[in-house]
Amino acid sequence: MKGKYKAFLFDMNGTMINDMEFHLEGWYNMLQTLGASLSREQVRGHMYGKNEELLVRVFGKDHFTLEEMMDIAHRKEVLYQEAFRPHLALIEGLPAFLSKAREQQIPMAIGTAANQFNIDFVLDNLQIRDYFQAVISAEDVVMSKPDPEVFLKCAAALNADPVSCLVFEDAPKGVEAARNAGMKAVVLTTMHTREEFAAYDNIEAFVSDYTDPVLQHLF
């Protein structure tokens, strides 16, 4: 892998910060309040794409207005941030990895289904915004993962050929989006098991965090 990739693209939740269980708990409680009788594992299966898309998957297309969905999502994110704030930290090894990538002049971008409210919460509290030349959020795309739009926009923002970009992801839909963009991926096993990625042939490595020696071969 050494020298093969000219740009690194990161998903955020579950990939840069290990917060997906907090999102799961937030959505589980919010959906229970709204009358959906789903188990935590059923909720886990819906946790991809934009917030309003999750609500449509659970309740149907016309159950809420867009304004109602945006309000529900914002209330859930406020609860998530309050719960996760004491635990907010980059996944082990990522600070050193980002520093080394910058030293090697490898451009980096974030491509995430998170909204700007949560992106600002992470980047500003952890003071890591300067590492990234581009951030593509839920508000910046029409189609969510597994559509490749978010990663293709990241590549375009970095002026990088998609095939030279390496994606860091934690979710099967994200790896599928990378594949659809013609990109390879490194999988962080923070939320999903290796077995859940069996359908994808674009995975370079599975790692539990950024201290894994396999990542040193990227430089």
N, C-alpha and C positions, 0 to 999 in steps of 0.2 A: 504493500500500500504506500510505501515511502515515496513522497513527491508526486503521487498520482492525482491528488485532489488540490485544486487551486482556490476553493472557497468552502467554508463550513456554514451550514444552515441548521439552526437549532429550533426545534419546537421548544415551548417554555414549560408548561405544567407537566410534571412527571419526568421531564427531561433535564431541565436546569435546576428545578427545585422539586423536592419530593413531597408534593402537596395533594396528590390525587385522592388520598383517603379523606382529606378535609373537604374537597369538592364533593366526593361521594356522600359524605355525611350531610353536607349542606343541602344537596339535591334530594336526598332521601327524606330528610325532615320537611323540606319545602313541599315536595310532592305529596307527602302524607297530609300536610295541612290543606292542600288543594283537593284532596279526596281520591288520590291515586293509591290503590292498594298494591304496591310493588315491593318485592323484596329488595334488599340491598344489592344482591347479585343481578337482579333484573335492571335496577337503576344503573349499575355499572355498565351494562351492555348498551345503554343509551348515551353514555358520556363521550360523545364526539361531536364535532361541528359547533355551530353557534348555539347560544342559549335558547333562542327562540325555536330553532330546529328541534332541539330536545323536547321542548314543550309540545310542539306539533306531533312528534313521534308518539308521545305518551297520551295526549288528549285529543288529537285530531286537528285538522286544518283550521276549522272555524270556531273552536271552543273559546279562544281568547282573541281579542283584538291585538294588533301589534303593540299598541301603547300599553295594554295590560301585560303582555309578555315582557316588555322592556322593564316595567315596574317590578314584576315578579323576579326577573333575573337580577335586577339591581339589588333588591332586598336580599336575595340569596348571596350575592357577592359580598355585601356588607357583612353578613354573618360569617362567611368564609374567611374574610380578612381578619375579623376580630378573633376567630378561633386559631387561625394559622400564624398570626403576627408573632407570637412568642417563639415559634419554631422556624421562622423565616431564615433560611440559609441556603446557599448553593450546595448542590450535591457534592459529596466529598471528592476532592481532586479537581473540581471544575475551575476554581480560581487559578490554580497553577496552569491548567490546560489552556485557559483563555489567554493568560499572560504569554505562554510559549507561542501560541498561534499568532499573537500580535507581534512578538519578537521576530517571528518568521515571515511577517508581512502577509499572512493569510487573511483575506477579508472575511468578515463574518456578518451574518444576518440572522434575525429571528423571524420565523414564520409560524404563527400561532393562531388558534381559534379563540384565544382570549381577547376580551375587549380592552380598550385603552385604559379603562379604570383599573383593571387588574395588572396590565403591563406596567403602568406607572407605579403601582404598589410594589412590584418586584424590582424593577430597574432602579428606581430612585431610592428605595430603602436600602438596597444592597449596593448602590453606587457603582453600577456596572454598565450604564448606558454607553459610555465612551468606547467600549469594546466593539460595538456593533455599528456598521455603516448603514444598515437599514433595518427597520422593524415593520413587518407586514402583519396587521391585526385582522380581527374579524370584520372590522368596519371597512377594510381595504379590499375585500374580495366579494365577488358575487356568489361563487361556488365554494363550498367547504370541502375539506378533506373527506373522502379520498380523491376529489378532483385535484389536479396538480396546480391549480391557479396560484395558491399561496407560495409554493416553492419556485414556480416559474417567475413570479414577481420578485421574489428575493434574488434570484439569479440575475434578472434584468437590472435590478437596482445596483448590484455589484458589478455589472458588466461582465458577467462570467458565463461561460458556456455551461448549460445545464449538466452535461455529462461529466464536467470537471468538478461539480459540486457534491459534497458529502453531507447527507442529512443525518441529524441526531434526533431520534424519536423514541417514544415509549409505547405507542399505541399501534395496533394493526392497521387502522385506517390511515394513520400518518405514514407508515411504511408503504402502504398501497399508493398514497399520494406521491411519495417519492418515486416509486416505480413508474407511475403514470407520467411523471416529469422526466423520466429517463435517468434517474439518479439512484446511486447506492445509498445504503443507510446503515448506521450503527444503532442498535437497539439497547435502550436502558431498561432493564427488567425491574422497574419500580412498581408497576401496576399489573403487568401481564407476564405470563410464563412463556418460555421459548416455544412451547407447543402451539400457542395461539398464533404464532407467526409462520406456521408450517407451509402455508400457501404461497409464501413470497420468496422469490429467488434473487432478490437484490440486496440481501443483508450481508454486510462485510463482517460484522462481529456482534456478539451479545456481551454486554458488560453490566455489572451491578452499580458501578460508579466510575469516575474518571481517573481513578488510580490504577486501573487495569493496565498492565504492561503492553497489551496489544495496541493501545492507542499511541504509544510512542513511535510505532512504525508509520504513523501518519506524517511525521515531520522529516 
